[in-house]
Amino acid sequence: MGGEEQWDDRETVLVTGATSGIGYELCRRFAANGHNLVVVARDARRLGEIGAEFEKSFGISSMGITVDLAVPGAPQQIFDDLQRRNIPVHILVNNAGFNEYGPFADTSLQRELEMIQLHIAAITSLTKLFLPAMLQRRHGGILNVGSTGSFAPVPLNAVYCATKAYILSFTEALAGELQGSGIKVTALCPGATATEFAARANMEETRIFKGPLMDAAAVAAAGYEALQENRGVVVPGIMNQATIASIRFAPRRLVARIGRWMLEQKPAH
């Protein structure tokens, strides 16, 4: 993959969780529009593949950083590596995430602590590290990937939705702080999407993933366009938008009951 010796003056986008699903499609979208890429994930082989693919297809420069953002200190490692290479980050895309599904009493504490580290601590750290240079340039962008679960407490997804609620609140507050700074800030909050997410979380048989799924490329396009337009929050898909609108007026206990029903395994016929 490209190194600093090949880097040019085009804007660079850093994307976490870049090797599949929404993250991959966001990389494609940015690369197609002429951005260089710093792609971050745990799978070194896959990072090499997508870097080579986008360099060939779009003529951009790319760099892969193999790191597990669920490990404390990983954000600083990424930042220090790019500082050494003199590669600036103009747009930060905090996309990496996973789920530990099931009743809270039964789920893995270790996995949930890793989820908190990834969804809360890593996003906060990366933003803190890369924001000052954006402020100096008076130009930049931050795209944080939340979820429709950011808007509601959902049984069987208790920790996941709580961490995604943090992402939404943090992003909206940051957008308010950075008004007039030249930095665009957006929270992308997709619903159920056709990616590897459900299989990895053992959620393929839940009602929500048995229903209509959005295409990952369409979700990425919605996030990309919303960031360009500096919209604070985007929920892709009419059905998802309708769901979020209804949540605003429903009692929280009812929202939780409906959420649980959606997250339960769909009975076999």
Buried (B, 14 or more C-beta within 10 A) or exposed (E): BBEEEEBEEBBBBBBBBBBBBBBBBBBBBBBEBEBBBBBBBBBEEBBBBBBBBBBEEBEBBBBBBBBBBBBEEBBEEBBEBBEEBEBBBBBBBBBBBBBBBBEEEEBEEEBBEBBBBBBBBBBBBBBEBBBEBBEEEEBBBBBBBBBBBBBBBBBBBBBBBBBBBBBBEBBBEBBEEBEEBEBBBBBBBBBBBBBEBBEBBEBEEBBBBBEEBBBBBBBBBBBBBBBEEBBBBBBBBEBBBEBBEEBEEEEEEEBBEBBBEBBBEBEEE
